[in-house]
Amino acid sequence: MAVKTFTDGVSLPASDINTFLANSGLVYVGSQTVTAGVSSVVVSGFNSTYDSYRLVWNNGTMAGLAVIAGTMTGSAASYYGALTCTALPTNTFLGVSNNNASNWSHLGVGNSTWLNCSFDIHNPFLARPTHVGPASYTSTTDSGTYNGMHFVSTSYSSITLTCVGSTFSGGTITLYGYRKA
Amino acid sequence: MERPLIQIDGTIRPMTDEEFADYETLIANHPDLPSAE
């Protein structure tokens, strides 16, 4: 919807107020509370309303120190990307690459007291490759960023986040859409 | 062996055969960061 210019002295209908309250730049799509003990979480909500989204995982934890991997739900191939980061104790550059892999390997990290997972997702619902990132990846020993793409021209309505080496134990995952004109 | 649990929009259930196969592949091939804690 195009931005409307309001004029002094002109009536302001409730319908206009409600529409423009809802049409902020970043619009809430949905959220879910993660239950303890699950190994994977599917986050749905991609549709034709938005082309780009932001996923934020707040107050999350895991049963133990572990990494979060991601896939477009149902697809286990054609993932490309890289984690570039610095080892904090040694100030050394580190990296991990995904070259036609089965998943995006480092979309987040966490342990029993914290979890770090937030990133943008571009074009998941369009029949074209999906891009993700930048995904923050920070622990007490490493800090960096992951960016990736899924080189498949297919429409997806959800993304799956998997705990590698442990299970998820809490937090809330919220999906937002970047409003189009 | 008890199947890992998957949560889909708030609903929790054991993984299906296909989901479990993808999960096992992901875990088996996951690259480690060189300086893990």
Backbone of each chain as ProteinMPNN parsed JSONL, in Angstrom:
{"seq_chain_A": "MAVKTFTDGVSLPASDINTFLANSGLVYVGSQTVTAGVSSVVVSGFNSTYDSYRLVWNNGTMAGLAVIAGTMTGSAASYYGALTCTALPTNTFLGVSNNNASNWSHLGVGNSTWLNCSFDIHNPFLARPTHVGPASYTSTTDSGTYNGMHFVSTSYSSITLTCVGSTFSGGTITLYGYRKA", "coords_chain_A": {"N_chain_A": [[0.844, -1.196, 0.0], [0.552, 2.228, -0.817], [2.162, 5.051, 0.712], [0.213, 7.244, 2.624], [-0.61, 10.691, 2.586], [-1.523, 12.698, 5.168], [-3.861, 15.32, 5.957], [-4.284, 18.397, 7.712], [-7.293, 18.92, 9.531], [-8.846, 17.245, 8.022], [-10.962, 14.386, 8.109], [-10.075, 11.435, 9.932], [-10.357, 8.301, 9.26], [-11.066, 5.255, 11.058], [-10.355, 2.981, 9.685], [-8.215, 3.751, 8.07], [-6.329, 4.364, 10.037], [-5.948, 1.857, 11.274], [-4.961, 0.403, 9.111], [-2.522, 1.667, 8.496], [-1.161, 1.413, 10.881], [-0.668, -1.259, 10.863], [0.945, -1.466, 8.689], [3.794, -1.152, 9.053], [7.41, -0.9, 8.581], [8.733, -3.311, 9.205], [6.955, -6.103, 9.709], [5.037, -7.989, 11.961], [4.761, -11.469, 11.618], [4.453, -14.062, 12.743], [4.854, -16.225, 15.646], [6.463, -18.629, 17.827], [6.761, -20.582, 20.793], [9.542, -22.346, 21.832], [9.737, -25.713, 22.699], [11.181, -27.653, 25.329], [13.57, -30.165, 24.574], [13.207, -30.693, 21.866], [14.586, -31.482, 18.668], [14.558, -30.304, 16.187], [13.096, -27.367, 14.736], [10.389, -26.144, 12.963], [9.748, -23.294, 11.171], [7.138, -21.601, 10.016], [5.433, -19.479, 7.586], [6.151, -18.058, 5.352], [4.976, -16.367, 2.533], [3.14, -14.914, -0.24], [2.874, -12.289, 0.544], [5.147, -11.036, 1.461], [8.534, -10.581, 0.308], [10.93, -10.678, 1.591], [12.188, -11.615, 4.822], [12.591, -11.533, 8.438], [14.084, -13.451, 10.93], [13.996, -13.964, 14.344], [15.306, -15.189, 17.311], [14.57, -15.197, 20.546], [15.585, -15.232, 24.008], [16.436, -17.862, 24.015], [17.599, -21.223, 24.702], [19.732, -24.147, 25.01], [20.121, -27.697, 25.564], [22.774, -28.22, 25.867], [26.055, -26.983, 24.875], [25.898, -26.105, 21.514], [25.468, -26.011, 17.919], [23.425, -24.272, 15.52], [21.861, -25.438, 12.701], [20.475, -24.938, 9.381], [17.739, -25.494, 7.075], [15.804, -25.189, 4.075], [12.605, -26.172, 4.449], [12.28, -29.567, 3.862], [14.153, -29.796, 1.865], [17.291, -31.135, 1.184], [19.719, -30.493, -0.004], [22.078, -28.638, -2.071], [23.054, -26.349, -0.735], [24.826, -23.426, -0.076], [27.403, -21.497, 1.396], [29.1, -19.583, 4.006], [30.789, -19.402, 7.109], [32.422, -16.85, 8.629], [34.743, -16.016, 11.003], [36.248, -14.964, 14.126], [38.551, -16.385, 16.352], [38.323, -15.825, 19.678], [40.148, -16.074, 21.94], [42.659, -16.211, 20.704], [42.716, -14.382, 18.71], [42.499, -15.19, 16.047], [41.762, -15.833, 12.616], [39.007, -17.691, 11.504], [37.185, -20.155, 9.576], [34.327, -21.693, 8.028], [33.052, -23.517, 5.364], [30.217, -24.125, 3.247], [29.704, -26.028, 0.582], [27.711, -26.786, -1.823], [26.228, -28.277, 0.005], [24.334, -30.186, 2.52], [22.959, -28.52, 4.145], [22.633, -25.245, 5.717], [25.238, -24.548, 7.701], [25.888, -23.048, 10.066], [23.914, -21.222, 11.411], [23.45, -20.262, 13.887], [24.226, -20.341, 17.44], [24.491, -21.787, 20.717], [24.015, -22.417, 24.3], [23.364, -23.848, 27.536], [22.579, -21.557, 28.833], [22.27, -19.398, 27.114], [21.412, -18.251, 23.741], [22.104, -17.589, 20.377], [20.693, -16.448, 17.617], [19.691, -15.003, 14.769], [18.532, -13.703, 11.718], [18.228, -12.532, 8.283], [15.987, -13.546, 5.661], [15.76, -14.064, 2.285], [13.606, -14.041, -0.45], [12.239, -16.59, 0.006], [9.721, -17.609, -0.637], [9.425, -17.221, -3.302], [9.939, -18.626, -6.579], [12.811, -19.039, -6.864], [16.358, -18.937, -6.088], [17.058, -18.936, -2.553], [18.292, -16.629, -0.203], [20.155, -16.28, 2.827], [21.009, -14.498, 5.793], [22.794, -11.552, 7.066], [23.811, -13.856, 9.552], [24.16, -13.748, 12.923], [26.846, -15.026, 14.798], [28.0, -15.773, 17.698], [29.9, -16.655, 20.496], [31.47, -17.403, 23.635], [33.963, -17.94, 22.778], [34.227, -17.606, 20.039], [33.496, -15.3, 17.391], [31.49, -14.167, 14.784], [30.067, -14.151, 11.443], [27.506, -15.609, 9.438], [26.677, -16.277, 6.08], [24.505, -17.314, 3.452], [23.223, -19.297, 0.643], [20.506, -20.997, -0.955], [20.603, -22.934, -3.58], [18.301, -23.487, -5.285], [15.527, -23.241, -7.323], [12.81, -22.96, -6.12], [9.661, -22.592, -4.469], [9.19, -22.04, -1.026], [7.476, -22.518, 2.055], [8.362, -22.579, 4.619], [11.086, -22.693, 7.028], [13.553, -24.836, 8.445], [15.077, -25.244, 11.535], [17.801, -26.794, 13.053], [19.175, -28.422, 15.868], [22.492, -29.109, 16.416], [24.077, -31.615, 17.874], [22.883, -31.442, 20.339], [19.842, -30.615, 22.087], [17.114, -28.313, 21.644], [15.974, -26.05, 24.172], [14.302, -23.958, 24.816], [12.872, -20.565, 24.579], [11.669, -18.031, 22.248], [10.677, -17.948, 18.939], [10.414, -15.552, 16.493], [8.903, -14.394, 13.542], [9.253, -11.944, 11.106], [8.031, -9.815, 8.475], [9.35, -7.961, 5.746], [7.862, -5.091, 4.76], [6.297, -4.577, 1.617], [5.868, -2.116, -0.991]], "CA_chain_A": [[0.0, 0.0, 0.0], [1.33, 3.456, -0.883], [2.085, 5.884, 1.897], [-0.803, 8.287, 2.484], [-0.305, 11.971, 3.215], [-2.684, 13.215, 5.891], [-4.012, 16.772, 5.903], [-4.952, 18.962, 8.879], [-8.709, 19.256, 9.375], [-9.549, 16.194, 7.266], [-11.296, 13.286, 9.015], [-9.136, 10.305, 9.934], [-11.158, 7.103, 9.528], [-10.428, 4.163, 11.801], [-9.79, 2.017, 8.733], [-6.9, 4.251, 7.681], [-5.444, 4.217, 11.201], [-5.633, 0.44, 11.433], [-4.141, -0.052, 7.988], [-1.153, 2.162, 8.56], [-0.515, 0.823, 12.055], [-0.219, -2.593, 10.484], [1.904, -1.418, 7.589], [5.117, -0.652, 9.396], [8.428, -1.462, 7.697], [8.937, -4.695, 9.604], [5.63, -6.493, 10.156], [4.95, -9.276, 12.665], [4.088, -12.536, 10.875], [4.047, -15.11, 13.663], [5.868, -16.636, 16.608], [6.205, -19.86, 18.567], [7.637, -20.869, 21.913], [10.227, -23.619, 21.602], [9.586, -26.642, 23.813], [12.407, -28.359, 25.686], [13.723, -31.527, 24.101], [13.05, -30.866, 20.422], [15.841, -31.441, 17.914], [14.354, -29.399, 15.055], [11.928, -26.499, 14.8], [9.967, -25.648, 11.656], [9.171, -21.96, 11.267], [6.327, -21.349, 8.822], [4.926, -18.117, 7.458], [6.514, -17.436, 4.081], [3.895, -16.336, 1.547], [3.301, -13.894, -1.279], [2.753, -10.941, 1.098], [6.488, -10.464, 1.593], [9.62, -11.268, -0.38], [12.024, -10.814, 2.542], [11.745, -11.829, 6.195], [13.622, -11.576, 9.469], [13.804, -14.424, 11.985], [14.679, -13.615, 15.594], [15.094, -16.173, 18.387], [14.841, -14.53, 21.817], [15.553, -15.983, 25.274], [16.587, -19.278, 23.742], [18.644, -22.018, 25.324], [19.836, -25.53, 24.554], [20.506, -28.604, 26.646], [24.221, -28.081, 25.995], [26.676, -26.185, 23.814], [25.6, -26.684, 20.204], [25.331, -25.132, 16.769], [22.13, -24.341, 14.846], [21.914, -25.548, 11.24], [19.186, -24.616, 8.791], [17.371, -25.953, 5.745], [14.458, -24.877, 3.605], [11.946, -27.405, 4.868], [12.089, -30.613, 2.871], [15.246, -29.835, 0.897], [18.537, -31.515, 1.859], [20.852, -30.378, -0.916], [22.298, -27.375, -2.796], [23.28, -25.238, 0.187], [26.123, -22.79, -0.185], [27.554, -20.432, 2.365], [30.332, -19.591, 4.78], [30.929, -18.722, 8.399], [33.728, -16.219, 8.828], [34.744, -15.54, 12.382], [37.523, -14.826, 14.813], [38.705, -17.082, 17.635], [38.564, -14.717, 20.603], [41.346, -16.179, 22.776], [43.908, -16.108, 19.954], [42.565, -13.38, 17.651], [42.814, -15.908, 14.815], [40.642, -15.947, 11.688], [38.521, -19.049, 11.265], [36.099, -20.2, 8.628], [33.727, -22.959, 7.624], [32.294, -23.296, 4.134], [29.257, -25.111, 2.766], [29.803, -26.024, -0.875], [26.724, -27.764, -2.283], [26.049, -29.111, 1.197], [22.954, -30.59, 2.835], [22.32, -27.542, 5.024], [23.42, -24.101, 6.163], [25.771, -25.21, 8.895], [26.106, -22.239, 11.278], [22.981, -20.104, 11.502], [23.384, -19.793, 15.26], [24.958, -21.118, 18.438], [23.936, -21.57, 22.048], [24.249, -23.433, 25.316], [22.272, -23.962, 28.505], [22.181, -20.265, 29.413], [22.058, -18.379, 26.087], [21.3, -18.719, 22.369], [22.31, -16.485, 19.441], [20.182, -16.839, 16.302], [18.83, -14.026, 14.107], [19.022, -13.483, 10.359], [17.259, -12.237, 7.234], [15.748, -14.588, 4.663], [15.31, -13.359, 1.081], [12.939, -14.776, -1.539], [11.941, -17.999, 0.272], [8.454, -18.049, -1.238], [9.522, -17.091, -4.755], [10.571, -19.774, -7.246], [14.179, -18.637, -7.174], [17.216, -19.262, -4.938], [16.856, -18.234, -1.289], [19.499, -16.178, 0.477], [20.021, -16.019, 4.259], [22.118, -13.783, 6.412], [23.854, -12.101, 7.903], [23.419, -14.512, 10.794], [25.146, -13.521, 13.984], [27.378, -16.256, 15.412], [28.904, -15.314, 18.755], [29.948, -17.376, 21.76], [32.547, -16.847, 24.453], [35.261, -18.246, 22.174], [34.228, -17.251, 18.624], [32.521, -14.297, 16.98], [31.513, -13.989, 13.34], [28.833, -14.015, 10.677], [27.264, -16.61, 8.414], [25.818, -15.924, 4.954], [24.357, -18.476, 2.594], [22.149, -19.357, -0.327], [19.991, -22.294, -1.333], [20.613, -22.796, -5.03], [17.171, -24.23, -5.835], [14.481, -22.288, -7.701], [11.544, -23.531, -5.645], [8.978, -21.824, -3.431], [9.094, -22.708, 0.268], [6.654, -21.8, 3.023], [8.935, -22.662, 5.956], [12.499, -23.008, 7.218], [13.752, -25.744, 9.584], [16.299, -25.028, 12.304], [18.146, -28.043, 13.719], [20.214, -28.35, 16.884], [23.519, -30.092, 16.083], [24.833, -32.038, 19.034], [22.122, -31.297, 21.574], [18.439, -30.311, 21.791], [16.668, -26.994, 22.058], [15.254, -26.125, 25.437], [13.428, -22.836, 25.112], [12.947, -19.343, 23.806], [10.58, -17.713, 21.322], [11.095, -17.605, 17.581], [9.467, -14.63, 15.86], [9.136, -14.133, 12.122], [8.764, -10.651, 10.641], [8.125, -9.6, 7.048], [9.692, -6.61, 5.305], [6.706, -4.643, 3.985], [6.481, -4.094, 0.261], [5.069, -0.924, -1.283]], "C_chain_A": [[0.874, 1.239, 0.0], [1.149, 4.255, 0.395], [1.083, 7.007, 1.65], [-0.334, 9.542, 3.19], [-1.57, 12.52, 3.857], [-2.674, 14.738, 5.882], [-4.738, 17.266, 7.14], [-6.413, 19.261, 8.557], [-9.503, 18.224, 8.61], [-9.781, 15.01, 8.201], [-10.325, 12.118, 8.821], [-9.91, 9.044, 10.276], [-10.365, 6.026, 10.262], [-9.775, 3.178, 10.847], [-8.4, 2.444, 8.282], [-5.897, 4.055, 8.826], [-4.999, 2.768, 11.349], [-4.719, -0.062, 10.322], [-2.697, 0.398, 8.149], [-0.425, 1.742, 9.834], [0.057, -0.536, 11.703], [0.877, -2.553, 9.442], [3.197, -0.725, 7.973], [6.136, -1.313, 8.476], [8.657, -2.928, 7.95], [7.64, -5.14, 10.285], [5.655, -7.877, 10.801], [4.164, -10.282, 11.819], [3.585, -13.622, 11.811], [5.164, -15.454, 14.618], [5.476, -17.961, 17.241], [7.217, -20.001, 19.691], [8.231, -22.247, 21.707], [10.159, -24.473, 22.866], [10.885, -27.383, 24.066], [12.414, -29.773, 25.12], [13.58, -31.718, 22.605], [14.412, -30.727, 19.739], [15.759, -30.492, 16.72], [13.086, -28.577, 15.272], [11.634, -25.992, 13.394], [9.276, -24.309, 11.863], [8.457, -21.664, 9.955], [5.926, -19.882, 8.747], [5.297, -17.425, 6.173], [5.326, -17.506, 3.135], [4.116, -15.174, 0.605], [3.235, -12.471, -0.742], [4.111, -10.245, 1.173], [7.479, -11.27, 0.763], [10.789, -11.526, 0.567], [11.478, -10.862, 3.962], [12.937, -11.703, 7.152], [13.173, -12.563, 10.53], [14.635, -14.052, 13.195], [14.304, -14.639, 16.66], [15.529, -15.517, 19.676], [14.764, -15.495, 22.987], [15.712, -17.483, 25.073], [17.703, -19.917, 24.548], [18.671, -23.399, 24.684], [20.219, -26.399, 25.747], [22.004, -28.523, 26.893], [24.764, -27.26, 24.86], [26.453, -26.853, 22.455], [25.433, -25.586, 19.168], [23.937, -25.317, 16.162], [22.352, -24.377, 13.339], [20.528, -25.272, 10.672], [19.003, -25.214, 7.414], [16.032, -25.346, 5.37], [13.711, -26.203, 3.744], [11.702, -28.366, 3.712], [13.208, -30.727, 1.852], [16.562, -30.099, 1.613], [19.73, -31.452, 0.918], [20.927, -28.956, -1.484], [22.42, -26.168, -1.892], [24.709, -24.739, 0.066], [26.21, -21.7, 0.865], [28.867, -20.535, 3.109], [30.153, -18.85, 6.086], [32.331, -18.146, 8.446], [33.729, -15.643, 10.236], [36.16, -15.49, 12.943], [37.483, -15.617, 16.108], [39.143, -16.043, 18.665], [39.84, -14.879, 21.442], [42.646, -15.908, 22.032], [43.884, -15.023, 18.889], [42.95, -13.964, 16.303], [41.578, -16.015, 13.94], [40.297, -17.421, 11.467], [37.428, -18.998, 10.216], [35.61, -21.605, 8.39], [32.906, -22.687, 6.386], [31.336, -24.445, 3.871], [29.23, -25.013, 1.242], [28.926, -27.135, -1.436], [26.463, -28.795, -1.169], [24.573, -29.423, 1.444], [22.238, -29.584, 3.723], [23.21, -26.311, 5.145], [23.937, -24.45, 7.549], [25.814, -24.374, 10.171], [25.216, -21.0, 11.301], [22.852, -19.565, 12.923], [24.159, -20.715, 16.176], [24.349, -20.834, 19.804], [24.394, -22.614, 23.033], [23.119, -23.363, 26.344], [21.819, -22.636, 29.092], [21.937, -19.173, 28.384], [21.95, -19.02, 24.71], [21.342, -17.499, 21.455], [21.867, -16.931, 18.05], [19.251, -15.761, 15.776], [19.412, -13.746, 12.728], [17.871, -13.123, 9.425], [17.151, -13.422, 6.279], [15.134, -13.894, 3.444], [14.788, -14.337, 0.036], [12.596, -16.229, -1.221], [10.698, -18.494, -0.457], [8.458, -17.933, -2.751], [10.221, -18.32, -5.338], [11.933, -19.351, -7.781], [15.027, -18.943, -5.951], [16.944, -18.355, -3.738], [18.205, -17.841, -0.706], [19.197, -15.961, 1.964], [21.243, -15.27, 4.764], [21.911, -12.275, 6.392], [23.304, -12.681, 9.197], [24.532, -14.311, 11.807], [25.556, -14.845, 14.607], [28.394, -15.83, 16.448], [28.751, -16.16, 20.001], [31.044, -16.731, 22.6], [33.916, -17.146, 23.862], [35.367, -17.839, 20.712], [33.183, -16.18, 18.336], [32.629, -14.08, 15.479], [30.132, -13.92, 12.749], [28.739, -15.116, 9.644], [26.351, -16.014, 7.346], [25.694, -17.12, 4.025], [23.257, -18.335, 1.564], [21.753, -20.807, -0.566], [19.752, -22.238, -2.827], [19.561, -23.699, -5.666], [16.053, -23.228, -6.115], [13.102, -22.873, -7.407], [10.968, -22.634, -4.564], [8.861, -22.646, -2.161], [8.248, -21.862, 1.214], [7.25, -21.839, 4.426], [10.427, -22.959, 5.907], [12.614, -23.879, 8.461], [15.093, -25.455, 10.233], [16.566, -26.279, 13.136], [19.291, -27.834, 14.692], [21.218, -29.469, 16.614], [24.314, -30.432, 17.333], [24.12, -31.887, 20.354], [20.645, -31.153, 21.193], [18.121, -28.9, 22.256], [15.907, -27.113, 23.374], [14.474, -24.875, 25.766], [13.623, -21.636, 24.216], [11.748, -19.184, 22.893], [11.157, -17.304, 19.987], [10.013, -16.732, 16.962], [9.883, -14.385, 14.418], [8.487, -12.805, 11.756], [8.896, -10.59, 9.123], [8.498, -8.16, 6.757], [8.583, -6.156, 4.356], [7.103, -4.171, 2.597], [5.584, -2.886, 0.025], [3.651, -1.308, -1.674]], "O_chain_A": [[1.849, 1.298, 0.749], [0.126, 4.154, 1.072], [1.101, 7.645, 0.598], [0.267, 9.474, 4.262], [-2.564, 12.776, 3.178], [-1.617, 15.366, 5.809], [-5.7, 16.64, 7.584], [-6.743, 19.772, 7.487], [-10.729, 18.318, 8.553], [-8.906, 14.665, 8.994], [-9.832, 11.856, 7.723], [-10.104, 8.74, 11.453], [-9.15, 5.909, 10.101], [-8.74, 2.597, 11.174], [-7.508, 1.609, 8.128], [-4.761, 3.634, 8.603], [-3.813, 2.49, 11.528], [-3.811, -0.856, 10.567], [-1.766, -0.386, 7.964], [0.805, 1.718, 9.859], [1.126, -0.92, 12.18], [1.656, -3.498, 9.32], [3.641, 0.193, 7.284], [5.783, -2.183, 7.68], [8.765, -3.712, 7.007], [7.274, -4.602, 11.331], [6.224, -8.818, 10.249], [3.057, -9.997, 11.363], [2.44, -14.06, 11.703], [6.302, -15.025, 14.427], [4.314, -18.365, 17.202], [8.373, -19.598, 19.564], [7.509, -23.208, 21.438], [10.482, -24.012, 23.96], [11.612, -27.706, 23.126], [11.412, -30.486, 25.174], [13.813, -32.822, 22.113], [15.269, -29.959, 20.176], [16.772, -29.939, 16.292], [12.133, -29.031, 15.906], [12.52, -25.474, 12.715], [8.328, -24.206, 12.641], [9.092, -21.497, 8.914], [6.062, -19.137, 9.718], [4.821, -16.321, 5.907], [4.735, -18.569, 2.95], [5.159, -14.521, 0.646], [3.509, -11.527, -1.483], [4.217, -9.034, 0.978], [7.301, -12.468, 0.541], [11.551, -12.474, 0.375], [10.459, -10.247, 4.277], [14.099, -11.755, 6.751], [12.028, -12.525, 10.98], [15.844, -13.846, 13.084], [13.125, -14.917, 16.88], [16.722, -15.297, 19.889], [13.988, -16.451, 22.971], [15.194, -18.281, 25.854], [18.624, -19.246, 25.013], [17.775, -23.775, 23.928], [20.594, -25.893, 26.804], [22.457, -28.737, 28.018], [24.015, -26.873, 23.963], [26.781, -28.026, 22.272], [25.281, -24.407, 19.491], [23.341, -26.388, 16.277], [22.953, -23.466, 12.768], [19.528, -25.359, 11.384], [19.966, -25.421, 6.676], [15.22, -25.026, 6.239], [14.142, -27.227, 3.216], [11.027, -28.045, 2.734], [13.215, -31.66, 1.05], [16.919, -29.376, 2.543], [20.65, -32.263, 1.025], [19.975, -28.18, -1.391], [21.949, -25.082, -2.231], [25.666, -25.512, 0.101], [25.213, -21.055, 1.188], [29.654, -21.454, 2.879], [29.473, -17.827, 6.166], [33.315, -18.875, 8.317], [32.837, -14.883, 10.613], [37.123, -15.919, 12.308], [36.519, -15.539, 16.869], [40.213, -15.449, 18.534], [40.555, -13.896, 21.638], [43.619, -15.438, 22.622], [44.896, -14.764, 18.236], [43.638, -13.32, 15.51], [40.477, -16.255, 14.437], [41.17, -18.266, 11.273], [36.818, -17.955, 9.983], [36.353, -22.577, 8.524], [32.139, -21.725, 6.352], [31.608, -25.592, 4.226], [28.776, -24.011, 0.689], [29.35, -28.288, -1.515], [26.479, -30.005, -1.394], [23.691, -28.996, 0.699], [21.058, -29.753, 4.029], [24.372, -26.32, 4.74], [23.148, -24.629, 8.477], [25.779, -24.938, 11.264], [25.702, -19.872, 11.22], [22.22, -18.532, 13.142], [24.683, -21.743, 15.746], [23.763, -19.774, 20.025], [25.073, -23.576, 22.671], [22.034, -22.867, 26.04], [20.796, -22.578, 29.775], [21.439, -18.106, 28.744], [22.336, -20.173, 24.518], [20.69, -16.492, 21.73], [22.567, -17.692, 17.382], [18.136, -15.611, 16.276], [20.621, -13.574, 12.576], [16.703, -13.369, 9.727], [18.095, -14.194, 6.112], [14.112, -13.219, 3.559], [15.443, -15.32, -0.308], [12.66, -17.057, -2.131], [10.626, -19.658, -0.85], [7.584, -18.488, -3.416], [11.006, -18.974, -4.652], [12.165, -19.315, -8.99], [14.481, -19.186, -4.875], [16.641, -17.171, -3.888], [19.148, -18.632, -0.716], [18.108, -15.509, 2.317], [22.347, -15.397, 4.234], [20.968, -11.778, 5.776], [22.45, -12.084, 9.852], [25.688, -14.662, 11.57], [24.708, -15.686, 14.908], [29.543, -15.552, 16.105], [27.647, -16.366, 20.504], [31.49, -15.624, 22.296], [34.927, -16.667, 24.375], [36.474, -17.733, 20.184], [32.12, -16.152, 18.955], [33.717, -13.838, 14.957], [29.149, -13.666, 13.446], [29.738, -15.515, 9.046], [25.375, -15.333, 7.661], [26.659, -17.86, 3.828], [22.465, -17.393, 1.597], [22.559, -21.723, -0.4], [18.82, -21.583, -3.293], [19.881, -24.564, -6.48], [15.679, -22.453, -5.234], [12.343, -23.226, -8.309], [11.712, -21.987, -3.826], [8.478, -23.815, -2.207], [8.302, -20.633, 1.173], [6.715, -21.208, 5.337], [10.96, -23.41, 4.893], [11.869, -23.693, 9.423], [16.124, -25.425, 9.561], [15.68, -26.768, 13.837], [20.265, -27.149, 14.377], [20.847, -30.642, 16.583], [25.127, -29.633, 17.798], [24.7, -32.178, 21.4], [20.25, -31.531, 20.09], [18.777, -28.362, 23.149], [15.281, -28.135, 23.657], [14.014, -24.73, 26.899], [14.394, -21.652, 23.256], [10.915, -20.083, 22.776], [12.017, -16.426, 19.907], [8.845, -17.116, 16.911], [11.061, -14.194, 14.118], [7.317, -12.571, 12.059], [9.771, -11.237, 8.547], [8.03, -7.242, 7.43], [8.381, -6.744, 3.293], [8.098, -3.467, 2.417], [4.634, -2.665, 0.777], [2.83, -0.436, -1.956]]}, "seq_chain_B": "MERPLIQIDGTIRPMTDEEFADYETLIANHPDLPSAE", "coords_chain_B": {"N_chain_B": [[15.092, -47.362, 18.887], [14.498, -44.152, 20.194], [12.803, -41.697, 18.386], [14.076, -38.492, 17.351], [12.558, -35.376, 18.353], [10.439, -33.116, 16.606], [9.388, -29.792, 16.189], [6.657, -28.159, 14.893], [5.421, -25.226, 14.102], [4.575, -24.94, 16.764], [3.435, -27.405, 17.352], [4.366, -30.598, 18.501], [6.053, -33.56, 17.617], [7.308, -36.93, 17.0], [10.008, -37.337, 14.616], [9.354, -38.06, 11.162], [10.078, -40.88, 8.966], [11.407, -39.844, 6.702], [12.125, -37.273, 7.561], [13.815, -37.969, 9.667], [15.861, -39.304, 8.327], [16.972, -37.19, 6.833], [17.782, -35.64, 8.988], [19.72, -37.271, 10.212], [21.625, -37.34, 8.178], [22.34, -34.654, 8.09], [23.5, -34.312, 10.645], [25.611, -36.145, 10.577], [27.272, -35.151, 8.575], [27.992, -32.654, 9.378], [30.044, -29.799, 9.487], [32.72, -29.044, 11.722], [33.591, -26.159, 13.652], [36.856, -24.995, 13.676], [37.946, -24.193, 16.23], [36.323, -25.172, 18.442], [34.559, -24.82, 21.578]], "CA_chain_B": [[15.657, -46.057, 19.235], [13.469, -43.125, 20.216], [13.032, -40.718, 17.335], [14.163, -37.092, 17.794], [11.313, -34.626, 18.245], [10.419, -31.945, 15.758], [8.299, -28.873, 16.518], [6.179, -27.483, 13.691], [4.465, -24.18, 14.474], [4.04, -25.174, 18.09], [3.036, -28.794, 17.529], [5.543, -31.451, 18.653], [5.869, -34.989, 17.314], [8.551, -37.572, 16.541], [10.302, -37.162, 13.192], [8.967, -39.131, 10.242], [11.238, -41.57, 8.399], [12.12, -38.93, 5.812], [12.727, -36.216, 8.378], [14.905, -38.562, 10.44], [16.953, -39.564, 7.387], [17.607, -35.885, 6.579], [18.407, -35.228, 10.236], [20.942, -38.067, 10.398], [22.59, -36.872, 7.183], [22.827, -33.343, 8.528], [24.383, -34.467, 11.81], [26.812, -36.902, 10.203], [28.134, -34.38, 7.677], [28.116, -31.266, 9.832], [31.462, -29.405, 9.685], [33.018, -28.399, 12.995], [34.418, -24.96, 13.652], [38.168, -25.459, 14.131], [38.276, -23.981, 17.64], [35.131, -25.323, 19.258], [34.819, -24.73, 23.016]], "C_chain_B": [[14.553, -44.997, 19.178], [13.815, -42.054, 19.184], [13.196, -39.325, 17.936], [12.825, -36.392, 17.555], [11.494, -33.417, 17.346], [9.21, -31.101, 16.137], [7.934, -28.099, 15.255], [5.087, -26.506, 14.098], [3.776, -24.504, 15.797], [3.619, -26.603, 18.371], [4.272, -29.697, 17.534], [5.173, -32.902, 18.357], [7.209, -35.592, 16.965], [8.747, -37.349, 15.041], [9.767, -38.344, 12.385], [10.242, -39.804, 9.717], [12.078, -40.622, 7.54], [12.829, -37.833, 6.599], [13.931, -36.748, 9.146], [16.106, -38.85, 9.545], [17.708, -38.27, 7.082], [18.362, -35.408, 7.815], [19.731, -35.969, 10.443], [22.024, -37.627, 9.407], [23.2, -35.55, 7.602], [23.83, -33.486, 9.654], [25.7, -35.121, 11.407], [27.787, -36.059, 9.392], [28.404, -32.965, 8.159], [29.574, -30.895, 10.087], [31.656, -28.714, 11.029], [33.817, -27.119, 12.77], [35.75, -25.358, 14.264], [38.437, -25.275, 15.623], [37.019, -24.027, 18.488], [35.519, -25.271, 20.727], [35.125, -26.097, 23.588]], "O_chain_B": [[13.772, -44.955, 18.227], [14.946, -41.573, 19.111], [12.535, -38.998, 18.922], [12.061, -36.773, 16.667], [12.549, -32.782, 17.326], [8.128, -31.636, 16.381], [8.785, -27.467, 14.63], [3.964, -26.908, 14.401], [2.561, -24.362, 15.933], [3.461, -26.975, 19.534], [5.132, -29.57, 16.662], [4.131, -33.399, 18.783], [8.156, -34.865, 16.664], [7.781, -37.191, 14.294], [9.733, -39.477, 12.865], [11.35, -39.346, 9.996], [13.304, -40.601, 7.641], [13.986, -37.509, 6.332], [14.948, -36.065, 9.266], [17.248, -38.66, 9.963], [18.939, -38.255, 7.072], [19.449, -34.841, 7.706], [20.738, -35.361, 10.806], [23.2, -37.552, 9.761], [24.408, -35.342, 7.491], [24.89, -32.86, 9.631], [26.771, -34.7, 11.842], [29.0, -36.233, 9.508], [28.982, -32.16, 7.428], [30.269, -31.596, 10.823], [30.836, -27.885, 11.426], [34.607, -27.012, 11.832], [35.758, -26.016, 15.305], [39.096, -26.12, 16.229], [36.68, -23.059, 19.168], [36.64, -25.619, 21.098], [35.371, -26.224, 24.787]]}, "name": "protein", "num_of_chains": 2, "seq": "MAVKTFTDGVSLPASDINTFLANSGLVYVGSQTVTAGVSSVVVSGFNSTYDSYRLVWNNGTMAGLAVIAGTMTGSAASYYGALTCTALPTNTFLGVSNNNASNWSHLGVGNSTWLNCSFDIHNPFLARPTHVGPASYTSTTDSGTYNGMHFVSTSYSSITLTCVGSTFSGGTITLYGYRKAMERPLIQIDGTIRPMTDEEFADYETLIANHPDLPSAE"}
